[in-house]
Amino acid sequence: MRNTLRIVFVLFILILLLPMLNDNLNLFKIKALNGAFKTLSKPKLDYKTWWNGTFQDSYTEYKSQSIKFRPVFVRINNQLDFSLFKKTNATKLVIGKQNYLFEDNYINAYTGKDFIGIDEINKKVKRAIRVQQALENIGVDMIFVFLPGKATYFSEFIPNRFLNSLSDSTNYKYFKEKTVNSGLNIIDYNDWFLRMKDTVNLPLYPKCGIHWSYYGMYLVADSLINFIDSRLSYDIPTLCLNSIEISEEQRGTDYDIGNTLNLLFPISTYPMPYPNISYNTEHKQKPKVLVIGDSYYWNMYYSGIPGNVFSKLDFWYYNHNIHNDGTSTVVNTTDNIDFKSEISKQDVILIMQTDGGLNNFGLGFFEKAEQYLNSNSFDLRVEYYKNKILNDIAWQNHIREKALKQGVSFEEMIERDARYMVQQEN
């Protein structure tokens, strides 16, 4: 008995010393945690930080992060929370029934928690129609695409605690109601996925990924390309499905939020389909297409489909970061471009959103586009530039200098400069 206790004691001490030994001897290769983490620098010690206690707190946090065994301890803790309490330590992530994973904004969209109201929806739809008409006047076809949402598709796996506040008023319901027969060009893939749910023989969604499956993405891409082709005066490249590989391995984004849980053991999932496609490009013309959308477009963007069908790879992520080389590299932002010139040179503009983001319908594109496109009113453009000046400190300082030199008030000089800018536009 005494020998057994000694062995247990020695093992316990070795376990306690293991992190320190590994830090110095690199005994084990530790898998890094998934997700975005802020890397901490070693804090500097000085008289002030020592006596106010900030050095001690900062050093403790830094040392905790720098322990090479830390990912193992984090995964053990996360696994215990997940297995025993169905608890997650990842922000915005929800563990559903049968371990289906969701992000909370998609659940909020399904339950109506993020509903913005009928009046606001009416205003946004009317603005979108005005922008569409203005784009049509310069030969650009605009299409709004309702993308599917995982919580809407897998509502039966949403935890009951979220369903207690289930509302009939959702952004998707009223945007769909107000856009149908409104004249706005729309395609509703959210409804399409729901109608296919009981008949489709391959998964449209993964269990532990937040985005559609690659097969679901392929179906939407094929449908969307054919829709665009029907609206243009020339034939564009189309997709050809050669085969579908069924794999137990969860590839790409099919386990993306499963990875963010940082568990010791992966969650049990089902096999996923991966289409093998080619392109019919003979005697076809590639259109200039700009896509403005959320993260659902990423796996389509990386798939090679846009590069083989469209003449450019323009993707404005959340209408802010600009990508155009097929990678995640941000080449610019929409704040730093000639906005009117960029949208005017397109053949087609696609605004693609899931129901989880419809509380920001259009991602700000309609508001910004209206400023540039519906600018026939001289006074409207003057007000636009006055607001732009008032939001730019450097420009304001320049105006103050000019006002002082010309002997006029700051407000009068803003008015003059704003009018000058509109005149230069015209």
Contacts in CASP RR format, 6 or more apart in sequence:
PFRMAT RR
TARGET T0000
AUTHOR 0000-0000-0000
METHOD contacts of the structure
MODEL  1
MRNTLRIVFVLFILILLLPMLNDNLNLFKIKALNGAFKTLSKPKLDYKTW
WNGTFQDSYTEYKSQSIKFRPVFVRINNQLDFSLFKKTNATKLVIGKQNY
LFEDNYINAYTGKDFIGIDEINKKVKRAIRVQQALENIGVDMIFVFLPGK
ATYFSEFIPNRFLNSLSDSTNYKYFKEKTVNSGLNIIDYNDWFLRMKDTV
NLPLYPKCGIHWSYYGMYLVADSLINFIDSRLSYDIPTLCLNSIEISEEQ
RGTDYDIGNTLNLLFPISTYPMPYPNISYNTEHKQKPKVLVIGDSYYWNM
YYSGIPGNVFSKLDFWYYNHNIHNDGTSTVVNTTDNIDFKSEISKQDVIL
IMQTDGGLNNFGLGFFEKAEQYLNSNSFDLRVEYYKNKILNDIAWQNHIR
EKALKQGVSFEEMIERDARYMVQQEN
18 27 0 8 1.000
18 69 0 8 1.000
19 67 0 8 1.000
19 68 0 8 1.000
19 69 0 8 1.000
21 27 0 8 1.000
22 28 0 8 1.000
22 30 0 8 1.000
22 68 0 8 1.000
22 69 0 8 1.000
23 67 0 8 1.000
23 68 0 8 1.000
23 69 0 8 1.000
26 68 0 8 1.000
30 68 0 8 1.000
30 69 0 8 1.000
30 71 0 8 1.000
30 72 0 8 1.000
31 71 0 8 1.000
32 71 0 8 1.000
33 71 0 8 1.000
33 74 0 8 1.000
33 75 0 8 1.000
33 262 0 8 1.000
34 259 0 8 1.000
34 260 0 8 1.000
34 262 0 8 1.000
35 259 0 8 1.000
35 260 0 8 1.000
35 262 0 8 1.000
37 65 0 8 1.000
39 65 0 8 1.000
40 58 0 8 1.000
40 61 0 8 1.000
40 62 0 8 1.000
40 65 0 8 1.000
40 66 0 8 1.000
41 62 0 8 1.000
42 59 0 8 1.000
42 62 0 8 1.000
43 49 0 8 1.000
43 54 0 8 1.000
43 55 0 8 1.000
43 58 0 8 1.000
43 59 0 8 1.000
43 62 0 8 1.000
44 55 0 8 1.000
45 55 0 8 1.000
46 55 0 8 1.000
49 55 0 8 1.000
49 58 0 8 1.000
50 56 0 8 1.000
64 70 0 8 1.000
71 262 0 8 1.000
74 262 0 8 1.000
75 262 0 8 1.000
75 263 0 8 1.000
75 264 0 8 1.000
76 264 0 8 1.000
77 89 0 8 1.000
78 88 0 8 1.000
78 89 0 8 1.000
78 261 0 8 1.000
78 262 0 8 1.000
78 263 0 8 1.000
78 264 0 8 1.000
79 263 0 8 1.000
79 264 0 8 1.000
79 265 0 8 1.000
81 87 0 8 1.000
81 88 0 8 1.000
81 89 0 8 1.000
82 88 0 8 1.000
82 95 0 8 1.000
82 261 0 8 1.000
82 263 0 8 1.000
86 95 0 8 1.000
86 96 0 8 1.000
87 95 0 8 1.000
88 94 0 8 1.000
88 95 0 8 1.000
88 261 0 8 1.000
89 261 0 8 1.000
89 262 0 8 1.000
90 257 0 8 1.000
90 260 0 8 1.000
90 261 0 8 1.000
90 262 0 8 1.000
92 103 0 8 1.000
92 104 0 8 1.000
92 105 0 8 1.000
93 101 0 8 1.000
93 102 0 8 1.000
93 103 0 8 1.000
93 104 0 8 1.000
93 257 0 8 1.000
93 260 0 8 1.000
93 261 0 8 1.000
94 101 0 8 1.000
94 102 0 8 1.000
94 103 0 8 1.000
94 104 0 8 1.000
94 107 0 8 1.000
94 158 0 8 1.000
94 159 0 8 1.000
94 162 0 8 1.000
95 101 0 8 1.000
95 159 0 8 1.000
96 102 0 8 1.000
96 157 0 8 1.000
96 158 0 8 1.000
96 159 0 8 1.000
97 156 0 8 1.000
97 157 0 8 1.000
97 158 0 8 1.000
97 159 0 8 1.000
98 157 0 8 1.000
99 207 0 8 1.000
99 208 0 8 1.000
99 267 0 8 1.000
99 268 0 8 1.000
100 154 0 8 1.000
100 157 0 8 1.000
100 207 0 8 1.000
100 208 0 8 1.000
101 207 0 8 1.000
101 208 0 8 1.000
101 209 0 8 1.000
101 210 0 8 1.000
101 257 0 8 1.000
101 258 0 8 1.000
101 261 0 8 1.000
101 267 0 8 1.000
102 150 0 8 1.000
102 151 0 8 1.000
102 154 0 8 1.000
102 157 0 8 1.000
102 158 0 8 1.000
102 210 0 8 1.000
103 150 0 8 1.000
103 210 0 8 1.000
103 257 0 8 1.000
105 114 0 8 1.000
105 356 0 8 1.000
105 357 0 8 1.000
106 149 0 8 1.000
106 150 0 8 1.000
106 151 0 8 1.000
106 152 0 8 1.000
106 210 0 8 1.000
106 354 0 8 1.000
106 355 0 8 1.000
106 356 0 8 1.000
107 113 0 8 1.000
107 151 0 8 1.000
107 158 0 8 1.000
107 162 0 8 1.000
108 114 0 8 1.000
108 356 0 8 1.000
109 149 0 8 1.000
109 151 0 8 1.000
109 152 0 8 1.000
109 170 0 8 1.000
109 171 0 8 1.000
109 172 0 8 1.000
109 354 0 8 1.000
109 355 0 8 1.000
109 356 0 8 1.000
109 357 0 8 1.000
109 358 0 8 1.000
109 359 0 8 1.000
110 151 0 8 1.000
110 152 0 8 1.000
110 155 0 8 1.000
110 158 0 8 1.000
110 170 0 8 1.000
110 355 0 8 1.000
111 158 0 8 1.000
111 162 0 8 1.000
111 163 0 8 1.000
111 165 0 8 1.000
111 166 0 8 1.000
111 167 0 8 1.000
111 170 0 8 1.000
112 166 0 8 1.000
112 167 0 8 1.000
112 169 0 8 1.000
112 170 0 8 1.000
112 171 0 8 1.000
113 165 0 8 1.000
113 167 0 8 1.000
114 171 0 8 1.000
114 356 0 8 1.000
114 357 0 8 1.000
114 359 0 8 1.000
115 167 0 8 1.000
115 169 0 8 1.000
115 170 0 8 1.000
115 171 0 8 1.000
115 359 0 8 1.000
116 171 0 8 1.000
116 359 0 8 1.000
117 169 0 8 1.000
117 174 0 8 1.000
118 169 0 8 1.000
118 174 0 8 1.000
121 171 0 8 1.000
121 174 0 8 1.000
121 175 0 8 1.000
121 178 0 8 1.000
121 361 0 8 1.000
122 178 0 8 1.000
124 175 0 8 1.000
124 361 0 8 1.000
124 362 0 8 1.000
124 366 0 8 1.000
125 175 0 8 1.000
125 178 0 8 1.000
125 179 0 8 1.000
125 182 0 8 1.000
125 184 0 8 1.000
125 361 0 8 1.000
127 366 0 8 1.000
127 367 0 8 1.000
127 370 0 8 1.000
128 144 0 8 1.000
128 179 0 8 1.000
128 184 0 8 1.000
128 361 0 8 1.000
128 362 0 8 1.000
128 366 0 8 1.000
129 182 0 8 1.000
129 183 0 8 1.000
129 184 0 8 1.000
130 370 0 8 1.000
130 374 0 8 1.000
131 142 0 8 1.000
131 365 0 8 1.000
131 366 0 8 1.000
131 369 0 8 1.000
131 370 0 8 1.000
131 373 0 8 1.000
131 374 0 8 1.000
132 142 0 8 1.000
132 183 0 8 1.000
132 184 0 8 1.000
132 185 0 8 1.000
134 369 0 8 1.000
134 370 0 8 1.000
134 373 0 8 1.000
134 374 0 8 1.000
135 141 0 8 1.000
135 142 0 8 1.000
135 343 0 8 1.000
135 349 0 8 1.000
135 369 0 8 1.000
135 373 0 8 1.000
136 142 0 8 1.000
138 344 0 8 1.000
138 373 0 8 1.000
140 343 0 8 1.000
140 344 0 8 1.000
140 346 0 8 1.000
140 347 0 8 1.000
140 348 0 8 1.000
140 349 0 8 1.000
141 185 0 8 1.000
141 228 0 8 1.000
141 231 0 8 1.000
141 232 0 8 1.000
141 347 0 8 1.000
141 348 0 8 1.000
141 349 0 8 1.000
142 185 0 8 1.000
142 348 0 8 1.000
142 349 0 8 1.000
142 351 0 8 1.000
143 185 0 8 1.000
143 186 0 8 1.000
143 187 0 8 1.000
143 227 0 8 1.000
143 228 0 8 1.000
143 348 0 8 1.000
143 349 0 8 1.000
143 350 0 8 1.000
143 351 0 8 1.000
144 179 0 8 1.000
144 184 0 8 1.000
144 185 0 8 1.000
144 186 0 8 1.000
144 187 0 8 1.000
144 351 0 8 1.000
144 353 0 8 1.000
144 362 0 8 1.000
145 186 0 8 1.000
145 187 0 8 1.000
145 189 0 8 1.000
145 224 0 8 1.000
145 350 0 8 1.000
145 351 0 8 1.000
145 352 0 8 1.000
145 353 0 8 1.000
146 172 0 8 1.000
146 175 0 8 1.000
146 176 0 8 1.000
146 186 0 8 1.000
146 187 0 8 1.000
146 188 0 8 1.000
146 189 0 8 1.000
146 190 0 8 1.000
146 191 0 8 1.000
146 353 0 8 1.000
146 355 0 8 1.000
147 189 0 8 1.000
147 190 0 8 1.000
147 212 0 8 1.000
147 220 0 8 1.000
147 294 0 8 1.000
147 296 0 8 1.000
147 352 0 8 1.000
147 353 0 8 1.000
147 354 0 8 1.000
147 355 0 8 1.000
148 189 0 8 1.000
148 190 0 8 1.000
148 192 0 8 1.000
148 193 0 8 1.000
148 194 0 8 1.000
148 204 0 8 1.000
148 205 0 8 1.000
148 212 0 8 1.000
148 354 0 8 1.000
148 355 0 8 1.000
149 190 0 8 1.000
149 193 0 8 1.000
149 354 0 8 1.000
149 355 0 8 1.000
149 356 0 8 1.000
150 205 0 8 1.000
150 209 0 8 1.000
150 210 0 8 1.000
150 211 0 8 1.000
151 158 0 8 1.000
152 172 0 8 1.000
152 190 0 8 1.000
152 194 0 8 1.000
152 355 0 8 1.000
153 193 0 8 1.000
153 194 0 8 1.000
153 197 0 8 1.000
153 204 0 8 1.000
153 205 0 8 1.000
154 205 0 8 1.000
170 355 0 8 1.000
171 355 0 8 1.000
171 356 0 8 1.000
171 357 0 8 1.000
171 358 0 8 1.000
171 359 0 8 1.000
171 361 0 8 1.000
172 190 0 8 1.000
172 355 0 8 1.000
172 358 0 8 1.000
175 358 0 8 1.000
175 361 0 8 1.000
176 188 0 8 1.000
176 191 0 8 1.000
179 186 0 8 1.000
180 186 0 8 1.000
187 223 0 8 1.000
187 224 0 8 1.000
187 227 0 8 1.000
189 220 0 8 1.000
189 223 0 8 1.000
190 354 0 8 1.000
190 355 0 8 1.000
192 223 0 8 1.000
193 204 0 8 1.000
193 212 0 8 1.000
193 216 0 8 1.000
196 204 0 8 1.000
197 204 0 8 1.000
202 213 0 8 1.000
202 215 0 8 1.000
202 244 0 8 1.000
202 273 0 8 1.000
203 213 0 8 1.000
203 215 0 8 1.000
203 270 0 8 1.000
203 272 0 8 1.000
203 273 0 8 1.000
204 212 0 8 1.000
204 213 0 8 1.000
204 215 0 8 1.000
204 216 0 8 1.000
204 219 0 8 1.000
205 212 0 8 1.000
205 213 0 8 1.000
205 216 0 8 1.000
206 213 0 8 1.000
206 250 0 8 1.000
206 253 0 8 1.000
206 254 0 8 1.000
206 255 0 8 1.000
206 269 0 8 1.000
206 272 0 8 1.000
207 267 0 8 1.000
207 269 0 8 1.000
207 270 0 8 1.000
208 250 0 8 1.000
208 254 0 8 1.000
208 255 0 8 1.000
208 256 0 8 1.000
208 257 0 8 1.000
208 258 0 8 1.000
208 267 0 8 1.000
208 269 0 8 1.000
209 253 0 8 1.000
209 254 0 8 1.000
209 255 0 8 1.000
209 256 0 8 1.000
209 257 0 8 1.000
209 258 0 8 1.000
210 253 0 8 1.000
210 256 0 8 1.000
210 257 0 8 1.000
210 295 0 8 1.000
211 217 0 8 1.000
211 253 0 8 1.000
211 256 0 8 1.000
211 295 0 8 1.000
211 296 0 8 1.000
211 298 0 8 1.000
211 299 0 8 1.000
212 220 0 8 1.000
212 296 0 8 1.000
212 299 0 8 1.000
213 254 0 8 1.000
213 272 0 8 1.000
213 273 0 8 1.000
214 251 0 8 1.000
214 252 0 8 1.000
214 254 0 8 1.000
214 272 0 8 1.000
214 273 0 8 1.000
214 274 0 8 1.000
214 275 0 8 1.000
214 299 0 8 1.000
214 303 0 8 1.000
215 244 0 8 1.000
215 272 0 8 1.000
215 273 0 8 1.000
215 274 0 8 1.000
215 275 0 8 1.000
217 299 0 8 1.000
217 300 0 8 1.000
217 303 0 8 1.000
218 239 0 8 1.000
218 241 0 8 1.000
218 275 0 8 1.000
218 277 0 8 1.000
218 303 0 8 1.000
220 300 0 8 1.000
221 239 0 8 1.000
221 300 0 8 1.000
221 303 0 8 1.000
221 305 0 8 1.000
222 238 0 8 1.000
222 239 0 8 1.000
222 241 0 8 1.000
224 350 0 8 1.000
225 236 0 8 1.000
225 237 0 8 1.000
225 238 0 8 1.000
225 239 0 8 1.000
225 305 0 8 1.000
225 309 0 8 1.000
226 238 0 8 1.000
228 236 0 8 1.000
228 287 0 8 1.000
228 289 0 8 1.000
228 348 0 8 1.000
229 235 0 8 1.000
229 236 0 8 1.000
229 238 0 8 1.000
231 348 0 8 1.000
232 287 0 8 1.000
232 347 0 8 1.000
232 348 0 8 1.000
234 285 0 8 1.000
235 283 0 8 1.000
235 284 0 8 1.000
235 285 0 8 1.000
236 284 0 8 1.000
236 285 0 8 1.000
236 286 0 8 1.000
236 287 0 8 1.000
236 309 0 8 1.000
237 279 0 8 1.000
237 280 0 8 1.000
237 281 0 8 1.000
237 284 0 8 1.000
237 286 0 8 1.000
237 308 0 8 1.000
237 309 0 8 1.000
238 279 0 8 1.000
238 280 0 8 1.000
238 284 0 8 1.000
238 309 0 8 1.000
239 277 0 8 1.000
239 278 0 8 1.000
239 279 0 8 1.000
239 280 0 8 1.000
239 305 0 8 1.000
239 309 0 8 1.000
240 277 0 8 1.000
240 278 0 8 1.000
240 279 0 8 1.000
240 280 0 8 1.000
241 275 0 8 1.000
241 276 0 8 1.000
241 277 0 8 1.000
242 276 0 8 1.000
242 277 0 8 1.000
242 278 0 8 1.000
243 275 0 8 1.000
243 276 0 8 1.000
244 273 0 8 1.000
244 274 0 8 1.000
244 275 0 8 1.000
244 276 0 8 1.000
245 273 0 8 1.000
245 274 0 8 1.000
245 275 0 8 1.000
245 276 0 8 1.000
246 271 0 8 1.000
246 272 0 8 1.000
246 273 0 8 1.000
246 274 0 8 1.000
247 271 0 8 1.000
247 272 0 8 1.000
247 273 0 8 1.000
247 274 0 8 1.000
248 271 0 8 1.000
250 269 0 8 1.000
250 272 0 8 1.000
251 272 0 8 1.000
251 274 0 8 1.000
252 299 0 8 1.000
253 298 0 8 1.000
253 299 0 8 1.000
254 269 0 8 1.000
254 272 0 8 1.000
255 266 0 8 1.000
255 269 0 8 1.000
258 266 0 8 1.000
258 267 0 8 1.000
261 267 0 8 1.000
277 305 0 8 1.000
279 308 0 8 1.000
279 309 0 8 1.000
281 308 0 8 1.000
286 309 0 8 1.000
286 310 0 8 1.000
286 311 0 8 1.000
287 310 0 8 1.000
287 311 0 8 1.000
287 347 0 8 1.000
287 348 0 8 1.000
288 310 0 8 1.000
288 311 0 8 1.000
288 312 0 8 1.000
288 345 0 8 1.000
288 346 0 8 1.000
288 347 0 8 1.000
288 348 0 8 1.000
289 306 0 8 1.000
289 310 0 8 1.000
289 311 0 8 1.000
289 312 0 8 1.000
289 314 0 8 1.000
289 346 0 8 1.000
289 347 0 8 1.000
289 348 0 8 1.000
289 349 0 8 1.000
289 350 0 8 1.000
290 312 0 8 1.000
290 314 0 8 1.000
290 315 0 8 1.000
290 316 0 8 1.000
290 342 0 8 1.000
290 343 0 8 1.000
290 346 0 8 1.000
290 348 0 8 1.000
290 349 0 8 1.000
290 350 0 8 1.000
291 297 0 8 1.000
291 301 0 8 1.000
291 306 0 8 1.000
291 314 0 8 1.000
291 315 0 8 1.000
291 316 0 8 1.000
291 350 0 8 1.000
291 352 0 8 1.000
292 315 0 8 1.000
292 316 0 8 1.000
292 319 0 8 1.000
292 349 0 8 1.000
292 350 0 8 1.000
292 351 0 8 1.000
292 352 0 8 1.000
292 362 0 8 1.000
292 363 0 8 1.000
292 365 0 8 1.000
293 315 0 8 1.000
293 316 0 8 1.000
293 317 0 8 1.000
293 318 0 8 1.000
293 319 0 8 1.000
293 350 0 8 1.000
293 351 0 8 1.000
293 352 0 8 1.000
293 353 0 8 1.000
293 363 0 8 1.000
294 317 0 8 1.000
294 318 0 8 1.000
294 352 0 8 1.000
294 353 0 8 1.000
294 354 0 8 1.000
294 357 0 8 1.000
294 363 0 8 1.000
295 317 0 8 1.000
296 352 0 8 1.000
296 354 0 8 1.000
297 315 0 8 1.000
297 317 0 8 1.000
297 352 0 8 1.000
300 306 0 8 1.000
301 313 0 8 1.000
301 315 0 8 1.000
301 323 0 8 1.000
301 326 0 8 1.000
302 326 0 8 1.000
304 326 0 8 1.000
306 313 0 8 1.000
306 315 0 8 1.000
306 326 0 8 1.000
307 313 0 8 1.000
307 326 0 8 1.000
312 324 0 8 1.000
313 323 0 8 1.000
313 324 0 8 1.000
313 325 0 8 1.000
313 326 0 8 1.000
314 322 0 8 1.000
314 323 0 8 1.000
314 324 0 8 1.000
314 346 0 8 1.000
315 322 0 8 1.000
315 323 0 8 1.000
315 324 0 8 1.000
315 326 0 8 1.000
316 322 0 8 1.000
316 323 0 8 1.000
316 334 0 8 1.000
316 365 0 8 1.000
317 323 0 8 1.000
318 363 0 8 1.000
319 334 0 8 1.000
319 362 0 8 1.000
319 363 0 8 1.000
319 364 0 8 1.000
319 365 0 8 1.000
319 368 0 8 1.000
320 333 0 8 1.000
320 334 0 8 1.000
320 335 0 8 1.000
321 330 0 8 1.000
321 333 0 8 1.000
322 330 0 8 1.000
322 331 0 8 1.000
322 332 0 8 1.000
322 333 0 8 1.000
322 334 0 8 1.000
322 337 0 8 1.000
323 329 0 8 1.000
323 330 0 8 1.000
323 331 0 8 1.000
324 331 0 8 1.000
325 331 0 8 1.000
334 368 0 8 1.000
339 368 0 8 1.000
339 369 0 8 1.000
339 372 0 8 1.000
340 372 0 8 1.000
340 373 0 8 1.000
343 349 0 8 1.000
343 369 0 8 1.000
343 372 0 8 1.000
343 373 0 8 1.000
351 362 0 8 1.000
351 363 0 8 1.000
351 365 0 8 1.000
353 361 0 8 1.000
353 362 0 8 1.000
353 363 0 8 1.000
371 384 0 8 1.000
374 380 0 8 1.000
375 381 0 8 1.000
375 384 0 8 1.000
375 425 0 8 1.000
378 422 0 8 1.000
381 421 0 8 1.000
381 422 0 8 1.000
381 425 0 8 1.000
382 415 0 8 1.000
382 418 0 8 1.000
382 419 0 8 1.000
382 422 0 8 1.000
383 418 0 8 1.000
384 418 0 8 1.000
385 417 0 8 1.000
385 418 0 8 1.000
385 421 0 8 1.000
385 422 0 8 1.000
386 414 0 8 1.000
386 415 0 8 1.000
386 418 0 8 1.000
388 395 0 8 1.000
389 395 0 8 1.000
389 396 0 8 1.000
389 399 0 8 1.000
389 414 0 8 1.000
389 417 0 8 1.000
389 418 0 8 1.000
390 396 0 8 1.000
390 414 0 8 1.000
399 410 0 8 1.000
399 413 0 8 1.000
399 414 0 8 1.000
399 417 0 8 1.000
400 410 0 8 1.000
400 413 0 8 1.000
402 413 0 8 1.000
402 417 0 8 1.000
403 409 0 8 1.000
403 410 0 8 1.000
403 412 0 8 1.000
403 413 0 8 1.000
406 413 0 8 1.000
408 416 0 8 1.000
END
